[in-house]
Amino acid sequence: MAEPTQLIQHIESFVDSARSPTQQAASLDAVASLLKNDVLTIEIVVKEMGMYLTTTDNIIRSRGILLLAELLTCLASKPLDNATIHSLIGFFTDRLADWKALRGALVGCLVLLRRKSNDGVVTSTDARAVAQSYLQNLQVQSLGQHDRKAFSLESLDVDFIVFVTRLKSLVFYDARLSFQSYHVILLSSSWQQGDDLVYGICEAIDGEKDPQCLMLTFHIVEVLAQLFPDPLGPLASFAGDLFDILGCYFPIHFTHPKSEDIDVKRDDLSRALMLAFSSTPLFEPFAIPLLLEKLSSALPLAKVDSLKYLSNCTLKYGVDRMEKHAEAIWASLKTAIYALPEEPILSLMSESLDGMCFQENEIAKEALILLQKLILQNNDLFLSLIVGDEDINMIINHIDSFKSYNDIPLQSKQKLHAVGCILYVAAKASISSCNRVFESFFLRLMDTLGPSVRDSSGFCFRNDNHALSEKLNFGALYLSIEVRCWVQRYDCWHRRTHIKIYL
């Protein structure tokens, strides 16, 4: 057993602010080693530290509480009994109200709540008490910029695990005494003060600007949505307020000084925000109008992000919620796709969207990806919008005005190319969409091309007696090939529509 005087010496060395960081670290290591080797128990250490944990001297008290927290960090994998854990978590929970010793209290709560089940864990009742203490005692955004930058970030990636009778938690910690200078504990669905929890998180994250803290902020919203999925639950009451906070960050403008050692990239922030946007259908009334508004932005990056977010939200929000936005989304998609540069290369030369001629146009590419998802999600609605679209039908109706490629004005080439891409994506989406596009457009294009005739049943056959006195219509040929590419793939022109085509 270690001498009490030796232990006291190490404790005094750590809490003495006049000692060098090296001396303080050596004292911490020495006590931790004694605990790991069972020379000391945590109960004995706490007893000997009594006065250092409760003294009215703010500096000594804060250093003493931090020492206890750091020792528990060193013992994270060492089994502790339930009574000890209950006593320790209760102590640190109470100290969340101690502003001068906040850092140590946060570290202590964090390490105890992250313990694995075979090492002894915090009960759901104690975890709930931590969350309540945090919400009652911490005014996160009132912390000054200096304090928020004073310590280095430690971001601990903790799995979000659902327990029926105990902890359903997400833990975040940032030793800089900023918003993430704490951990948020999201309890099981038995939490009785959900409104307070959601409101407290809204208050905590509002106005956050630090990139690393924002990564955690967006993740917390994502987990909060998992915790309260009920459309009549606590999150529903604050969905508008919470999304107002999120919406201020879209699109992500990353202006952090390059000189600072920041690992967070702009794409990381944007993806984290996108996951927060799509985390709950409760955000649909706020997110979709915002994304459609930003889709008309003059900034290309804002348009690309809007389309990516819409793709993700479309899948998460579901058919029923997205249906009322269908016409507005289709109008925005058309505008984006019609901005395609004219390209002479036909898409039949590739096997995927990435290989098509619009690969360098990121906006149009994302628009077509979104269109395909929308067709897959609500086939009838979006195919009806395509088939009934006045612009598309006008282009097809007037396609015989231009016999050769060189006769087509640049603007018309762009529109022709855009329509070709739309039909290609629509036909590619599924067998049923392929049939619909084929039946709606292909025979009209064949009539424009001219080398085929129909019988009394409407079947289209090659006319062997037809003499091609002039070149085939380029526009009709281009669109026909775009559609036929997927007709061949699905074999739907023969097995599904009973129409034989010979080119």
C-alpha positions in Angstrom: 0.0 0.0 0.0 1.4 3.4 -1.0 2.2 5.8 1.8 -0.5 8.5 2.3 2.1 11.2 2.3 3.4 10.1 -1.1 -0.1 10.2 -2.5 -0.7 13.7 -1.0 2.5 14.9 -2.6 1.4 13.8 -6.0 -2.0 15.4 -5.5 -0.5 18.7 -4.4 1.9 18.7 -7.3 -1.0 18.4 -9.7 -3.2 21.0 -8.2 -0.4 23.5 -7.7 -0.7 25.9 -10.7 2.9 27.0 -10.1 4.2 23.6 -11.1 5.2 23.0 -14.7 2.9 20.9 -17.0 5.6 18.2 -17.0 5.6 18.0 -13.3 1.8 17.9 -13.2 1.6 15.2 -15.9 4.2 13.1 -13.9 2.1 13.3 -10.8 -1.0 12.2 -12.7 0.9 9.3 -14.2 2.2 8.2 -10.8 -1.2 8.1 -9.1 -2.8 6.4 -12.1 -0.1 3.7 -12.0 -0.8 3.0 -8.4 -4.5 2.6 -9.2 -3.9 0.4 -12.2 -1.7 -1.9 -10.2 -4.2 -2.0 -7.3 -1.8 -0.4 -4.9 -4.5 2.2 -4.3 -8.3 2.1 -4.8 -10.3 5.0 -6.2 -12.1 5.2 -2.9 -8.9 5.8 -1.0 -7.8 8.5 -3.6 -11.2 10.3 -3.3 -11.0 10.2 0.5 -7.5 11.7 0.5 -8.5 14.3 -2.1 -11.5 15.5 0.0 -10.3 19.0 0.8 -9.0 19.6 -2.7 -12.4 18.7 -4.2 -14.4 21.0 -1.9 -12.1 23.9 -1.0 -13.3 27.5 -1.6 -10.1 28.2 -3.4 -11.3 28.2 -7.0 -8.0 27.3 -8.6 -7.2 24.4 -6.2 -10.8 23.1 -6.4 -10.9 23.1 -10.2 -7.5 21.4 -10.4 -8.5 18.8 -7.8 -11.7 17.9 -9.7 -9.8 17.8 -13.0 -7.3 15.4 -11.4 -10.0 13.0 -10.3 -11.6 13.2 -13.8 -8.2 12.5 -15.5 -7.5 9.6 -13.2 -10.9 8.1 -14.2 -9.9 8.6 -17.8 -6.8 6.5 -17.2 -9.0 3.8 -15.6 -11.6 3.8 -18.4 -11.2 0.1 -18.9 -10.7 -0.9 -15.3 -13.9 -2.5 -13.7 -15.6 -0.4 -11.1 -18.5 -1.4 -8.9 -22.0 0.1 -9.3 -21.9 1.9 -6.0 -18.6 3.6 -6.9 -19.8 4.7 -10.3 -23.1 6.0 -8.9 -21.2 8.1 -6.3 -18.7 9.5 -8.8 -21.3 10.4 -11.5 -23.3 12.1 -8.8 -20.3 14.1 -7.7 -19.5 15.3 -11.2 -23.1 16.0 -12.0 -23.3 18.4 -9.0 -20.1 20.1 -10.2 -21.7 21.1 -13.5 -23.1 24.0 -11.6 -19.6 25.0 -10.5 -18.5 27.3 -13.2 -14.9 27.5 -12.0 -14.5 23.8 -12.1 -16.5 23.1 -15.2 -13.8 21.5 -17.2 -13.1 18.8 -14.7 -16.8 18.1 -14.2 -17.3 17.6 -17.9 -14.3 15.3 -18.3 -15.5 13.2 -15.4 -19.1 12.9 -16.7 -17.8 12.0 -20.1 -15.4 9.3 -19.1 -18.0 7.6 -16.8 -20.8 7.7 -19.4 -18.5 6.2 -22.1 -17.6 3.1 -20.0 -18.4 -0.3 -21.5 -21.0 -2.6 -20.0 -18.4 -5.1 -18.8 -16.5 -2.5 -16.9 -19.4 -1.0 -15.0 -21.7 1.7 -16.4 -23.8 4.6 -15.4 -27.5 3.9 -14.9 -30.2 5.6 -17.0 -31.4 7.4 -13.9 -27.9 8.9 -13.3 -27.5 9.7 -17.0 -30.8 11.6 -16.9 -29.6 13.6 -13.9 -26.5 14.6 -15.9 -28.6 15.8 -18.8 -30.9 17.8 -16.5 -28.0 19.4 -14.7 -26.4 20.4 -18.1 -29.6 22.0 -19.3 -30.1 23.9 -16.1 -26.6 25.1 -15.4 -24.7 25.7 -18.7 -25.3 28.7 -20.9 -23.1 27.5 -23.8 -23.2 30.4 -26.2 -22.4 32.9 -23.5 -18.9 31.6 -23.3 -16.3 34.0 -24.7 -14.3 33.3 -27.8 -11.1 33.2 -25.8 -12.3 30.5 -23.5 -13.6 28.5 -26.5 -10.2 28.5 -28.1 -8.2 28.1 -24.9 -8.0 24.3 -25.1 -7.5 21.8 -27.9 -10.4 19.8 -29.2 -11.0 16.3 -28.3 -13.8 14.8 -30.3 -14.8 11.3 -29.2 -16.7 9.2 -31.6 -19.3 7.4 -29.5 -21.7 4.9 -31.0 -25.4 5.8 -30.6 -26.9 2.6 -29.1 -30.5 2.2 -28.2 -31.3 0.5 -24.9 -34.9 -0.3 -23.9 -34.4 0.2 -20.2 -31.2 2.2 -19.9 -29.0 4.6 -21.8 -29.7 5.8 -25.3 -26.9 8.3 -25.5 -24.8 10.4 -27.7 -21.7 11.9 -26.2 -19.6 14.9 -27.4 -16.8 16.6 -25.6 -14.6 19.6 -26.4 -12.1 20.7 -23.8 -12.1 24.2 -25.1 -15.1 25.1 -22.9 -17.2 25.8 -26.0 -20.6 24.3 -27.0 -19.0 20.9 -27.4 -17.1 21.4 -24.1 -19.7 19.1 -22.7 -21.4 16.0 -23.7 -25.1 15.7 -24.5 -26.9 12.7 -23.1 -30.0 11.7 -25.0 -31.9 9.3 -23.0 -34.4 6.6 -23.9 -37.9 7.3 -25.0 -38.9 7.2 -21.4 -37.5 10.7 -21.0 -40.3 12.7 -19.3 -39.0 16.2 -20.1 -38.4 16.0 -23.9 -39.5 19.6 -24.5 -36.9 20.8 -22.1 -34.2 18.7 -23.7 -35.0 19.9 -27.2 -35.3 23.5 -26.1 -32.0 23.2 -24.2 -30.2 21.8 -27.3 -31.7 24.6 -29.5 -30.4 27.1 -27.0 -27.0 25.5 -26.9 -26.3 25.2 -30.6 -27.8 28.5 -31.7 -25.1 30.8 -33.2 -22.3 28.2 -33.1 -19.5 29.1 -35.6 -16.5 26.9 -34.9 -16.2 24.3 -37.7 -15.3 21.4 -35.4 -18.1 22.3 -33.0 -20.5 22.5 -36.0 -19.7 19.0 -37.0 -20.9 17.8 -33.6 -23.8 20.3 -33.7 -25.2 18.8 -36.9 -24.7 15.3 -35.6 -26.6 16.1 -32.4 -29.6 17.2 -34.4 -29.4 14.0 -36.3 -29.5 11.9 -33.2 -32.2 14.1 -31.6 -34.4 13.1 -34.5 -33.8 9.5 -33.8 -34.7 10.0 -30.2 -38.0 11.7 -30.8 -39.4 10.4 -34.1 -43.0 10.8 -33.0 -44.7 13.4 -35.3 -46.6 14.6 -32.1 -43.6 14.3 -29.8 -41.2 16.9 -28.3 -39.2 17.5 -31.5 -42.3 18.4 -33.5 -43.0 21.4 -31.2 -39.5 22.8 -31.9 -39.0 21.6 -35.5 -39.4 25.1 -37.0 -37.0 26.7 -34.4 -34.5 23.9 -34.8 -34.5 24.1 -38.6 -34.2 27.9 -38.4 -30.9 27.3 -36.7 -29.8 24.7 -39.2 -31.0 26.7 -42.2 -28.7 29.6 -41.4 -25.7 27.4 -42.3 -26.9 26.5 -45.8 -25.1 26.5 -48.1 -21.9 26.0 -46.1 -19.5 28.9 -46.6 -16.1 27.7 -45.2 -14.0 30.8 -44.5 -11.9 29.4 -41.6 -8.3 30.7 -41.8 -6.1 28.2 -43.6 -3.2 29.0 -41.2 -5.0 27.3 -38.4 -4.7 23.6 -37.9 -8.2 22.6 -38.7 -9.0 19.1 -39.9 -12.6 19.8 -40.9 -13.1 20.2 -44.6 -15.9 22.0 -46.3 -17.3 18.8 -47.7 -17.4 17.2 -44.3 -19.4 20.1 -42.9 -21.8 20.0 -45.9 -22.4 16.3 -45.6 -23.0 16.6 -41.8 -25.5 19.4 -42.4 -27.2 17.4 -45.1 -27.7 14.5 -42.8 -29.2 16.8 -40.2 -31.6 18.3 -42.8 -32.8 14.8 -43.8 -32.8 13.4 -40.3 -36.6 13.8 -39.7 -39.6 14.3 -42.0 -40.6 17.1 -39.6 -38.1 19.3 -41.4 -39.9 18.9 -44.8 -42.1 22.0 -44.6 -39.0 24.1 -44.0 -36.2 22.3 -45.8 -37.7 21.8 -49.3 -38.7 25.5 -49.8 -35.3 26.6 -48.7 -33.5 24.2 -51.0 -35.7 25.2 -54.0 -35.0 28.9 -53.2 -31.2 28.3 -53.1 -31.4 26.3 -56.3 -32.1 29.6 -58.1 -28.9 31.1 -56.6 -26.3 32.6 -58.8 -23.6 30.5 -56.9 -22.9 27.2 -58.7 -21.9 25.6 -55.4 -25.2 26.5 -53.8 -27.1 24.9 -56.7 -25.0 21.7 -56.5 -25.6 21.5 -52.7 -29.3 22.1 -53.1 -29.6 19.2 -55.5 -27.6 16.9 -53.4 -29.6 17.8 -50.3 -32.9 17.4 -52.2 -31.8 13.9 -53.3 -31.1 12.9 -49.8 -34.2 14.5 -48.3 -36.4 13.0 -51.0 -35.6 9.5 -49.9 -35.9 10.3 -46.2 -39.1 12.4 -46.2 -41.1 9.9 -48.3 -43.6 10.0 -51.1 -46.5 11.5 -49.3 -44.6 14.5 -48.0 -42.7 15.1 -51.3 -45.7 14.9 -53.6 -46.9 18.5 -53.0 -43.5 19.8 -54.1 -43.3 17.7 -57.3 -44.2 20.5 -59.8 -41.9 23.0 -58.2 -39.0 20.5 -58.1 -39.6 19.5 -61.7 -39.6 23.2 -62.8 -36.3 23.7 -61.0 -34.8 20.5 -62.4 -35.7 21.5 -65.9 -34.0 24.9 -65.5 -30.8 23.2 -64.2 -30.8 20.5 -66.9 -31.5 23.0 -69.7 -28.3 24.8 -68.7 -26.3 21.9 -70.1 -23.6 22.9 -72.6 -24.3 21.6 -76.0 -22.2 18.5 -76.7 -21.9 16.5 -80.0 -21.2 13.2 -78.2 -24.2 11.0 -77.8 -24.9 9.4 -74.4 -25.1 5.9 -76.0 -21.4 5.9 -76.0 -21.4 5.4 -72.2 -23.0 2.9 -69.8 -23.6 5.2 -66.8 -24.5 8.8 -65.8 -20.8 9.5 -65.0 -19.8 8.6 -68.5 -22.4 10.8 -70.2 -21.5 14.0 -71.9 -22.7 16.2 -69.1 -20.1 14.8 -66.6 -18.3 18.1 -66.4 -21.4 20.0 -65.6 -21.9 19.2 -61.9 -25.2 21.0 -61.6 -26.9 19.2 -64.5 -25.4 15.9 -63.3 -26.9 16.3 -59.8 -30.2 17.4 -61.3 -30.4 14.2 -63.4 -29.4 12.0 -60.4 -32.3 13.7 -58.4 -34.7 13.2 -61.3 -34.0 9.5 -61.5 -34.5 9.1 -57.7 -37.8 11.0 -58.0 -39.0 8.8 -60.8 -38.1 5.7 -58.9 -39.9 7.0 -55.8 -43.1 8.3 -57.6 -43.1 6.8 -61.1 -46.5 7.9 -62.2 -46.3 11.5 -61.0 -42.9 12.5 -62.4 -43.4 10.6 -65.7 -46.7 12.4 -66.2 -44.8 15.7 -65.6 -42.2 14.7 -68.2 -44.7 13.3 -70.8 -47.0 16.3 -70.4 -44.3 19.0 -70.3 -44.9 21.7 -72.9 -41.3 22.5 -73.5 -40.4 18.8 -74.2 -43.3 18.3 -76.5 -42.6 21.5 -78.3 -39.0 20.4 -79.0 -40.2 17.0 -80.3 -43.0 18.6 -82.4 -40.7 21.0 -84.0 -37.7 18.6 -84.3 -38.3 18.2 -88.1 -37.4 21.8 -88.6 -33.7 21.0 -88.5 -32.5 18.3 -90.9 -28.8 18.4 -90.1 -26.7 19.1 -87.0 -25.3 22.3 -88.5 -28.7 23.7 -89.1 -29.6 23.7 -85.4 -29.0 26.9 -83.5 -26.9 26.7 -80.3 -29.8 27.3 -77.9 -31.8 24.6 -79.7 -28.9 22.2 -79.5 -28.7 22.8 -75.7 -32.4 22.1 -75.4 -32.2 19.1 -77.6 -29.3 17.7 -75.6 -31.2 18.4 -72.3 -34.3 16.6 -73.5 -32.2 13.7 -74.6 -30.7 13.4 -71.2 -34.1 13.7 -69.5 -35.5 10.9 -71.7 -32.4 8.8 -71.2 -32.7 9.0 -67.4 -36.4 8.5 -67.4 -36.1 5.4 -69.5 -33.3 4.1 -67.4 -35.1 4.3 -64.1 -37.1 1.1 -64.4 -38.9 -1.2 -66.9 -42.2 0.6 -66.3 -40.7 4.0 -66.9 -38.9 2.7 -70.0 -42.3 1.5 -71.3 -44.0 4.9 -70.6 -41.2 6.9 -72.3 -41.1 4.6 -75.2 -44.9 4.6 -75.8 -45.1 8.4 -75.4 -42.2 9.5 -77.5 -40.5 6.8 -79.5 -43.1 6.3 -82.2 -43.4 10.1 -82.7 -39.7 10.2 -83.3 -39.9 7.3 -85.7 -42.5 9.2 -87.7 -40.1 12.1 -87.9 -37.3 9.9 -89.1 -39.4 8.5 -91.8 -38.0 5.0 -92.7 -40.8 3.1 -91.0 -44.6 2.6 -91.5 -47.3 1.5 -89.2 -49.9 -1.2 -89.9 -53.6 -0.9 -88.9 -52.8 -2.1 -85.4 -50.3 0.7 -84.8 -47.3 -1.6 -85.1 -44.2 0.0 -86.5 -42.2 -1.9 -89.1 -39.3 -1.1 -91.3 -40.4 0.0 -94.8 -38.1 -1.9 -97.1 -39.4 0.1 -100.1 -38.6 3.4 -98.5 -35.8 5.2 -100.3 -33.7 7.6 -98.2 -33.5 10.5 -100.5 -32.1 12.8 -97.8 -30.2 12.5 -94.6 -32.0 11.3 -91.5 -33.3 14.1 -89.2 -30.4 14.5 -86.6 -32.6 15.6 -83.7 -35.0 12.7 -84.1 -32.2 10.3 -84.5 -30.4 11.6 -81.4 -33.5 11.4 -79.2 -34.5 8.0 -80.6 -31.1 6.5 -79.8 -31.3 8.0 -76.3 -34.5 6.1 -75.7 -33.6 3.0 -77.5 -30.5 2.6 -75.5 -32.6 1.5 -72.5 -35.3 -0.1 -74.6 -32.7 -2.6 -75.7 -31.4 -3.0 -72.1 -34.9 -3.8 -70.8 -36.1 -5.6 -74.0 -39.4 -3.8 -73.3 -40.1 -2.8 -76.9 -40.7 -6.5 -77.8 -41.9 -8.2 -74.6 -43.8 -5.4 -73.0 -45.2 -3.2 -75.8 -45.3 -5.7 -78.6 -43.9 -3.2 -81.0 -41.1 -4.2 -83.4 -38.6 -1.5 -84.4 -36.0 -1.8 -87.1 -33.3 0.9 -87.4 
